[in-house]
Amino acid sequence: MKKISFNLRHAVFYMLVLLPFALLQYACSPALVSGSYHDPNSYSEAIYGEIAKRTFGYEGPHRNPLIVIHGFLGARLKDMEKNENIWGNFSYSEMSKGGKFARLAHPMEIGKPLRLLKNDVKPVSLLEKSAIEFMGLGFDVDNYDRLILMLQQAGYVPNHAPLPQGKNFFSLFIFYYDWRRDISENAVELENFIQQKKMYLQERYASLYGAMNYPVKFDIIAHSMGGLLARYYLLYGGTLLPDDETRSIPISWKGAENIEKVVMVGTPNAGYVDTLLELNRGLQLVAASPIYPKALIGTFVSYYQMFPDASGNRVVYDDTNEPVDYYSEKTWIKYNWGILDPAQDAWLKMLLPNAAGAQERRAIAIDHLRKCLMRARQFKRAMLPRKSPPKPEHLDFFLIAGDAVLTNHTLLVDSKTGALKVKKQDTGDGKVTSTSATFDLRGERVWKWYIDSPISWSGVYFFQGGHMGIMNSNVFASNLSFLLTTLPPGDFRKGGVNRK
């Protein structure tokens, strides 16, 4: 028998010849091939399994209906008297001239509490997309449309569209609110909203399942400032902050009677320093767009309620490194910050057409600033009380936050001029730092190896995205769908409740 010589050249030849046949066999017989232990790929989309699909398709009282709460700037505003859009459709020329600013501003008047200062502008819908017009060209910018679509794909039925065939009731409710106003005012509106939807669902459950007066519980997903609104509501229900700053309201967890899960997304639980920067420089929504003047945005009460917590030394003087008291009107008057800048008087004249002159306009502005700062101090104390009863066992707090964008963390204030500049940045979503979202109270002076937060988190998840972009990730969709549709409530997981 002739001996066959086998060398490297032969090995390469046979490999090239046999490889296509091996690949063909793999493609034709996948059941015969085990999964890879070493697959290095990451995948852009989830493949939802049969159990997940069946869960998404469930309709009944055992899945909580869902409330979506948008963030700051996130609702379309309309002048109901003139039937005219005030916020949501953005024209470059209109923004430059400020023709709608007087109506967009929160009303100001000496002698009236904030809750009584109202105009004809009301929220009318979620700002799913922003319509932009520039030099005759129009285009849309995504806001919350992808979030709503993702929730629909998870089986929720939104009530702002006709009821789909085969569905018996709505299960997704969007709470749109006037984001200019005091957050506690909107908590009162949220309570009314929840009671209305609760009655609707109880009627449907009674008709469909014979379940009379069913104890409906909701879940909430809240973006940015919406998370602050949700948390205030859970603590105090539909209770307005008192007009007297010396009075406080006790924590009752009244709102938690209606809620089981809260998912906060990019919420500034410890505030964010860009509020101070914007109130002193103006608000620019996107690069190259006109700047909304500080006289206008300085009327928005909610802006001040999102200030960074005073205890965090997030705003300090440049020469002493001592903290700046930005909750005091004296600081604002001393440096002519924000709405008090004399250079803003032309805009104030537009906002206050009935004022006699610059002196009266400034007096009205100082009065409004005083009210806003008082509300901010009250709100901060309410959200971080010295003593708080433990949260109800059934209630879960979840957080989804960003950790991939350098985000303003600390500001320096020129002690002579009051000019502000950024001293330090930290990880976040470009607007809210990760530590503000988690409400982590650890700092340079006090250190623990574990999180120190007044919020008892059931879960915290970090994603690599911007303040709005966090919600555009398919990983976000997979995790949120599981939290809302599959993970049982806290008391159920702990074995405290028998639910049939």
C-alpha positions as CSV (number, residue, x, y, z in Angstrom):
1,M,0.0,0.0,0.0
2,K,1.2,3.4,-1.0
3,K,1.9,5.8,1.9
4,I,0.0,9.1,1.7
5,S,1.9,12.2,2.8
6,F,-0.2,14.8,4.8
7,N,1.1,18.2,5.4
8,L,-0.1,21.8,6.1
9,R,-0.8,22.4,2.4
10,H,-3.2,19.4,2.3
11,A,-4.9,20.5,5.5
12,V,-5.7,24.0,4.1
13,F,-7.0,22.4,0.9
14,Y,-9.3,20.0,2.6
15,M,-10.5,22.8,5.0
16,L,-11.5,25.0,2.1
17,V,-13.2,22.2,0.3
18,L,-15.1,20.9,3.2
19,L,-16.0,24.1,5.0
20,P,-19.0,25.0,2.6
21,F,-20.5,21.5,3.2
22,A,-20.1,22.0,7.0
23,L,-21.8,25.4,6.8
24,L,-24.6,24.0,4.6
25,Q,-25.2,21.1,7.1
26,Y,-25.3,23.6,10.0
27,A,-27.9,25.8,8.2
28,C,-30.1,22.8,7.2
29,S,-29.9,21.1,10.6
30,P,-30.0,23.8,13.3
31,A,-31.6,21.4,15.8
32,L,-28.5,19.3,15.7
33,V,-26.2,22.2,16.8
34,S,-25.9,23.4,20.4
35,G,-25.8,27.1,21.3
36,S,-22.5,28.9,21.5
37,Y,-20.7,29.5,24.7
38,H,-18.5,32.1,23.1
39,D,-20.8,34.3,21.0
40,P,-19.2,37.8,21.4
41,N,-22.0,39.6,19.7
42,S,-24.6,42.0,21.2
43,Y,-27.9,42.2,19.5
44,S,-30.1,45.3,18.8
45,E,-33.5,43.8,19.2
46,A,-35.2,41.4,21.6
47,I,-36.9,38.2,20.5
48,Y,-39.9,38.0,22.8
49,G,-40.7,34.4,23.7
50,E,-44.1,32.7,23.9
51,I,-44.6,33.4,27.6
52,A,-43.8,37.1,27.1
53,K,-46.2,37.4,24.1
54,R,-48.9,35.7,26.1
55,T,-48.3,38.1,29.0
56,F,-48.4,41.1,26.6
57,G,-51.7,39.9,25.2
58,Y,-53.5,39.5,28.6
59,E,-56.5,41.7,29.2
60,G,-58.0,41.7,32.7
61,P,-58.0,43.1,36.2
62,H,-54.9,41.3,37.3
63,R,-52.7,43.6,35.1
64,N,-52.5,47.1,36.5
65,P,-53.5,49.9,34.2
66,L,-50.6,52.3,33.5
67,I,-50.3,56.0,33.8
68,V,-47.6,57.9,31.8
69,I,-46.4,61.2,33.3
70,H,-44.3,63.4,31.1
71,G,-41.5,65.7,32.2
72,F,-40.8,69.5,32.2
73,L,-41.9,71.0,28.8
74,G,-43.6,67.7,27.9
75,A,-47.2,68.8,27.3
76,R,-48.7,70.7,24.4
77,L,-50.2,74.0,25.7
78,K,-53.0,75.8,24.0
79,D,-54.8,79.2,24.4
80,M,-58.3,77.9,24.9
81,E,-59.9,81.3,24.4
82,K,-58.2,81.9,21.0
83,N,-57.9,78.2,20.0
84,E,-54.2,78.8,19.4
85,N,-51.2,76.6,20.0
86,I,-48.8,78.2,22.5
87,W,-46.3,75.3,23.1
88,G,-45.5,72.4,20.8
89,N,-45.2,73.9,17.3
90,F,-42.0,75.9,17.1
91,S,-41.3,78.5,14.5
92,Y,-37.9,80.1,14.5
93,S,-39.3,83.6,13.5
94,E,-42.1,83.4,16.1
95,M,-39.7,82.4,18.8
96,S,-37.4,85.3,18.0
97,K,-40.1,87.8,18.1
98,G,-41.8,86.4,21.3
99,G,-45.3,87.0,20.1
100,K,-46.8,84.3,22.3
101,F,-44.5,84.8,25.4
102,A,-47.1,86.8,27.3
103,R,-49.5,83.9,27.2
104,L,-46.7,81.2,27.7
105,A,-45.5,83.0,30.9
106,H,-47.0,81.9,34.2
107,P,-49.2,84.9,35.3
108,M,-47.8,87.3,37.8
109,E,-49.7,89.7,40.1
110,I,-48.9,91.2,43.5
111,G,-51.2,90.2,46.3
112,K,-52.4,86.9,44.8
113,P,-51.1,83.4,45.7
114,L,-49.6,81.3,42.9
115,R,-52.6,78.9,42.9
116,L,-55.0,81.7,41.9
117,L,-52.8,83.1,39.1
118,K,-54.1,81.6,35.9
119,N,-54.8,82.4,32.3
120,D,-56.5,80.8,29.3
121,V,-53.6,78.5,28.5
122,K,-54.2,74.9,29.3
123,P,-52.4,71.5,28.6
124,V,-54.2,69.6,25.8
125,S,-52.0,66.6,25.0
126,L,-48.7,64.8,25.4
127,L,-46.0,66.3,23.3
128,E,-45.2,63.1,21.5
129,K,-43.5,65.0,18.7
130,S,-42.4,68.6,18.3
131,A,-43.2,70.4,15.0
132,I,-40.3,72.6,14.0
133,E,-40.4,75.3,11.2
134,F,-37.2,77.0,10.0
135,M,-36.8,79.1,6.9
136,G,-40.0,77.7,5.4
137,L,-39.0,74.1,6.1
138,G,-40.9,71.9,8.5
139,F,-39.8,68.8,10.3
140,D,-40.7,66.8,13.5
141,V,-38.5,65.9,16.5
142,D,-39.3,62.8,18.5
143,N,-40.3,63.2,22.1
144,Y,-42.5,60.6,23.7
145,D,-43.8,58.8,20.6
146,R,-41.4,55.9,20.9
147,L,-42.3,55.3,24.5
148,I,-46.0,55.2,23.8
149,L,-45.4,52.8,20.8
150,M,-43.3,50.5,23.0
151,L,-46.0,50.4,25.7
152,Q,-48.6,49.5,23.1
153,Q,-46.3,46.7,21.9
154,A,-46.3,45.4,25.5
155,G,-50.1,45.2,25.4
156,Y,-51.2,48.5,26.8
157,V,-54.2,50.2,25.1
158,P,-53.9,54.0,25.1
159,N,-57.0,56.1,25.7
160,H,-56.1,58.8,23.3
161,A,-56.9,56.6,20.3
162,P,-60.0,54.6,19.4
163,L,-60.4,51.3,21.2
164,P,-58.9,48.5,19.0
165,Q,-61.1,45.7,17.8
166,G,-61.0,42.8,20.3
167,K,-60.1,45.0,23.3
168,N,-62.7,45.8,26.0
169,F,-61.2,48.7,27.8
170,F,-58.3,51.2,27.8
171,S,-55.3,50.4,30.0
172,L,-52.8,53.2,29.2
173,F,-53.7,56.7,30.4
174,I,-51.5,59.8,29.8
175,F,-51.6,62.4,32.4
176,Y,-50.6,65.7,30.7
177,Y,-50.4,68.7,32.9
178,D,-49.3,72.3,33.0
179,W,-45.6,72.0,33.6
180,R,-45.2,75.7,34.2
181,R,-47.1,75.5,37.5
182,D,-46.4,74.4,41.1
183,I,-45.8,70.6,41.3
184,S,-48.2,70.3,44.2
185,E,-50.9,71.9,42.2
186,N,-50.5,69.2,39.6
187,A,-50.6,66.5,42.3
188,V,-54.1,67.7,43.0
189,E,-54.9,67.3,39.3
190,L,-53.3,63.9,39.3
191,E,-55.5,62.7,42.2
192,N,-58.7,63.8,40.3
193,F,-57.4,62.1,37.1
194,I,-56.7,58.8,38.9
195,Q,-60.2,58.8,40.5
196,Q,-61.8,59.4,37.1
197,K,-59.9,56.5,35.5
198,K,-60.5,54.3,38.5
199,M,-64.3,54.8,38.2
200,Y,-64.1,54.0,34.4
201,L,-62.2,50.8,35.0
202,Q,-64.5,49.7,37.9
203,E,-67.5,50.1,35.6
204,R,-65.8,48.0,32.9
205,Y,-64.6,45.3,35.3
206,A,-68.1,45.1,36.8
207,S,-69.7,44.7,33.3
208,L,-67.1,42.3,32.0
209,Y,-66.2,40.2,35.0
210,G,-68.9,40.8,37.6
211,A,-66.3,42.4,39.9
212,M,-68.1,45.1,41.8
213,N,-66.1,48.0,43.2
214,Y,-62.8,46.3,42.2
215,P,-59.8,47.8,44.1
216,V,-58.1,49.1,41.0
217,K,-54.4,49.9,41.4
218,F,-52.3,51.7,38.8
219,D,-48.6,51.6,37.8
220,I,-46.8,54.8,36.8
221,I,-44.0,55.5,34.4
222,A,-42.7,59.0,34.9
223,H,-40.0,60.9,33.0
224,S,-37.8,63.6,34.5
225,M,-39.9,66.1,36.5
226,G,-42.9,63.7,36.2
227,G,-41.1,61.5,38.7
228,L,-41.0,64.3,41.2
229,L,-44.7,64.8,40.7
230,A,-45.4,61.1,41.1
231,R,-43.3,60.9,44.3
232,Y,-45.0,63.9,45.8
233,Y,-48.4,62.4,45.0
234,L,-47.4,59.1,46.7
235,L,-46.3,60.9,49.8
236,Y,-49.2,63.4,50.2
237,G,-51.9,62.4,47.7
238,G,-53.8,65.4,46.2
239,T,-52.7,67.8,49.0
240,L,-51.6,71.3,48.0
241,L,-48.6,72.8,49.8
242,P,-49.9,75.4,52.3
243,D,-49.8,79.2,51.6
244,D,-48.1,79.7,54.9
245,E,-44.5,78.5,54.7
246,T,-44.3,77.9,58.5
247,R,-46.9,75.2,58.1
248,S,-46.0,71.7,57.0
249,I,-48.1,68.7,55.9
250,P,-47.6,65.3,57.4
251,I,-46.6,62.3,55.1
252,S,-49.7,60.2,54.7
253,W,-48.7,57.9,51.8
254,K,-52.2,58.7,50.7
255,G,-51.4,58.5,47.0
256,A,-49.9,55.0,47.4
257,E,-53.4,53.7,48.1
258,N,-53.9,53.8,44.3
259,I,-50.4,52.9,43.1
260,E,-48.3,49.7,43.1
261,K,-45.2,50.3,40.9
262,V,-43.5,53.6,40.0
263,V,-40.8,53.6,37.3
264,M,-38.9,56.9,37.2
265,V,-36.8,57.7,34.2
266,G,-34.1,60.3,34.4
267,T,-35.8,62.0,37.4
268,P,-33.8,64.8,39.2
269,N,-34.6,63.5,42.7
270,A,-31.8,65.7,44.1
271,G,-32.4,68.5,41.6
272,Y,-30.0,69.6,38.8
273,V,-27.8,72.7,38.4
274,D,-28.9,73.5,34.8
275,T,-32.0,75.1,36.3
276,L,-29.8,77.9,37.7
277,L,-27.8,78.1,34.5
278,E,-30.9,78.4,32.3
279,L,-32.7,80.8,34.6
280,N,-29.6,83.1,34.4
281,R,-28.8,82.6,30.7
282,G,-32.1,81.7,29.0
283,L,-33.4,78.4,27.7
284,Q,-32.1,77.0,24.3
285,L,-33.9,73.9,23.3
286,V,-31.5,72.8,20.5
287,A,-28.3,74.2,19.1
288,A,-28.7,77.3,16.9
289,S,-32.3,77.8,18.0
290,P,-33.5,81.1,19.6
291,I,-33.1,81.4,23.3
292,Y,-36.2,81.7,25.4
293,P,-35.4,84.8,27.6
294,K,-34.9,84.4,31.3
295,A,-37.7,86.9,32.0
296,L,-40.1,84.3,30.5
297,I,-38.8,81.1,31.9
298,G,-38.2,82.9,35.3
299,T,-42.0,82.9,35.6
300,F,-42.3,79.1,35.6
301,V,-42.8,78.0,39.2
302,S,-41.7,74.4,38.7
303,Y,-38.2,75.5,37.5
304,Y,-37.3,76.6,41.0
305,Q,-38.7,73.4,42.5
306,M,-36.0,71.4,40.6
307,F,-33.1,73.3,42.1
308,P,-30.3,71.1,43.4
309,D,-30.7,70.3,47.1
310,A,-29.0,72.9,49.3
311,S,-27.3,70.3,51.4
312,G,-25.2,69.1,48.4
313,N,-22.8,72.1,48.0
314,R,-23.6,72.1,44.3
315,V,-23.3,75.9,43.9
316,V,-20.3,77.6,45.6
317,Y,-18.5,80.9,45.6
318,D,-15.3,81.1,43.6
319,D,-13.2,82.7,46.2
320,T,-14.3,80.9,49.4
321,N,-15.8,77.6,48.1
322,E,-18.7,78.3,50.5
323,P,-22.2,77.3,49.4
324,V,-24.4,80.0,47.8
325,D,-27.9,80.4,49.2
326,Y,-29.8,80.4,45.9
327,Y,-33.1,79.7,47.7
328,S,-32.9,83.3,49.2
329,E,-34.4,86.2,47.3
330,K,-31.5,88.4,48.7
331,T,-29.0,86.5,46.6
332,W,-31.1,87.0,43.5
333,I,-31.7,90.7,44.2
334,K,-28.0,91.3,45.0
335,Y,-26.8,89.8,41.7
336,N,-29.9,90.8,39.6
337,W,-30.2,87.1,38.6
338,G,-32.7,85.8,36.2
339,I,-36.0,87.6,35.9
340,L,-34.5,90.6,37.8
341,D,-31.8,91.4,35.3
342,P,-32.5,95.0,34.2
343,A,-31.6,94.0,30.6
344,Q,-34.7,91.8,30.6
345,D,-37.1,94.8,31.1
346,A,-38.0,94.8,27.4
347,W,-39.2,91.3,27.7
348,L,-41.0,92.1,31.0
349,K,-42.8,94.9,29.3
350,M,-44.1,92.3,26.8
351,L,-45.2,90.0,29.7
352,L,-46.7,92.8,31.8
353,P,-48.3,95.2,29.4
354,N,-50.5,96.8,32.1
355,A,-47.6,97.7,34.4
356,A,-47.0,101.5,34.6
357,G,-43.3,101.4,34.1
358,A,-39.9,99.7,34.7
359,Q,-40.2,100.2,38.5
360,E,-43.6,98.5,38.8
361,R,-42.5,95.7,36.5
362,R,-39.5,95.0,38.7
363,A,-41.7,95.1,41.8
364,I,-44.0,92.5,40.3
365,A,-41.0,90.4,39.2
366,I,-39.5,90.4,42.7
367,D,-42.9,89.5,44.2
368,H,-43.2,86.6,41.8
369,L,-39.7,85.4,42.5
370,R,-40.3,85.6,46.2
371,K,-43.4,83.3,45.8
372,C,-41.5,80.9,43.6
373,L,-38.5,80.6,46.0
374,M,-40.9,80.0,48.9
375,R,-42.6,77.2,47.0
376,A,-39.3,75.7,46.1
377,R,-38.2,75.7,49.8
378,Q,-41.5,74.1,50.8
379,F,-41.3,71.5,48.1
380,K,-37.7,70.5,48.9
381,R,-38.6,70.1,52.6
382,A,-41.6,68.0,51.7
383,M,-39.5,65.7,49.5
384,L,-36.8,65.2,52.1
385,P,-38.5,65.4,55.5
386,R,-36.5,64.8,58.7
387,K,-38.8,61.9,59.6
388,S,-40.8,59.7,57.2
389,P,-43.0,56.7,57.9
390,P,-41.8,53.6,55.9
391,K,-43.4,53.2,52.5
392,P,-46.2,50.7,52.2
393,E,-45.0,47.2,51.5
394,H,-46.9,46.9,48.3
395,L,-45.3,49.9,46.7
396,D,-42.2,49.6,44.5
397,F,-39.9,52.3,43.3
398,F,-37.8,51.5,40.2
399,L,-35.3,53.9,38.5
400,I,-33.9,54.0,35.0
401,A,-31.2,56.5,34.6
402,G,-28.3,57.5,32.3
403,D,-24.6,57.1,33.1
404,A,-22.8,57.8,29.8
405,V,-22.9,61.6,29.4
406,L,-20.8,64.2,31.3
407,T,-23.4,66.2,33.1
408,N,-23.1,69.5,35.0
409,H,-22.6,68.8,38.7
410,T,-21.2,71.9,40.5
411,L,-21.4,75.6,39.7
412,L,-19.1,78.4,40.6
413,V,-20.5,81.9,41.4
414,D,-18.3,85.0,41.1
415,S,-18.7,86.6,44.5
416,K,-18.5,90.1,43.0
417,T,-20.6,89.9,39.9
418,G,-22.8,86.8,40.5
419,A,-21.7,85.3,37.1
420,L,-22.1,81.5,37.0
421,K,-19.9,78.9,35.4
422,V,-19.5,75.1,35.6
423,K,-16.9,73.9,38.1
424,K,-17.4,70.2,37.8
425,Q,-19.1,67.5,35.7
426,D,-20.1,64.0,36.6
427,T,-21.7,61.0,35.0
428,G,-25.4,61.3,34.0
429,D,-27.7,61.7,31.0
430,G,-26.6,65.2,30.0
431,K,-29.2,66.9,32.2
432,V,-29.5,64.9,35.4
433,T,-26.5,63.3,37.2
434,S,-26.7,59.6,38.1
435,T,-26.4,60.5,41.8
436,S,-29.3,63.0,41.6
437,A,-31.5,60.4,39.9
438,T,-30.7,57.8,42.6
439,F,-30.9,60.6,45.3
440,D,-27.6,59.3,46.7
441,L,-26.8,61.6,49.6
442,R,-23.2,60.4,49.9
443,G,-20.6,63.1,49.3
444,E,-17.1,64.2,49.9
445,R,-17.7,64.8,53.7
446,V,-19.8,61.7,54.4
447,W,-18.9,58.4,52.8
448,K,-20.4,55.0,52.8
449,W,-19.6,52.1,50.4
450,Y,-23.3,51.6,49.7
451,I,-26.0,54.0,48.5
452,D,-27.6,56.4,51.0
453,S,-30.9,57.4,49.6
454,P,-34.2,58.4,51.2
455,I,-35.9,56.5,48.4
456,S,-36.2,52.7,49.1
457,W,-35.4,51.5,45.6
458,S,-36.7,48.1,44.5
459,G,-34.4,48.2,41.5
460,V,-32.0,50.7,39.7
461,Y,-31.0,50.3,36.0
462,F,-28.5,52.4,34.1
463,F,-28.6,52.9,30.3
464,Q,-26.2,54.7,28.0
465,G,-28.4,57.4,26.6
466,G,-29.2,61.1,26.8
467,H,-32.1,62.6,28.9
468,M,-34.7,61.6,26.2
469,G,-32.5,59.0,24.5
470,I,-32.6,56.7,27.5
471,M,-36.1,55.7,26.3
472,N,-35.1,54.9,22.8
473,S,-33.0,51.8,23.7
474,N,-34.4,48.3,22.9
475,V,-32.7,47.2,26.2
476,F,-34.9,49.9,27.9
477,A,-38.0,48.4,26.2
478,S,-37.2,44.9,27.3
479,N,-36.5,45.8,30.9
480,L,-39.5,48.1,31.2
481,S,-41.8,45.6,29.7
482,F,-40.7,43.0,32.2
483,L,-41.0,45.4,35.2
484,L,-44.5,46.4,34.3
485,T,-46.1,43.3,32.9
486,T,-44.3,40.4,34.5
487,L,-42.8,41.3,37.8
488,P,-45.4,41.0,40.6
489,P,-46.0,43.7,43.2
490,G,-43.8,44.0,46.2
491,D,-46.2,42.5,48.8
492,F,-46.9,39.6,46.4
493,R,-43.2,38.8,46.0
494,K,-42.8,38.9,49.8
495,G,-45.6,36.4,50.3
496,G,-47.8,38.9,52.1
497,V,-50.9,38.8,49.9
498,N,-53.0,36.0,48.4
499,R,-54.2,37.3,45.0
500,K,-56.5,35.1,43.0
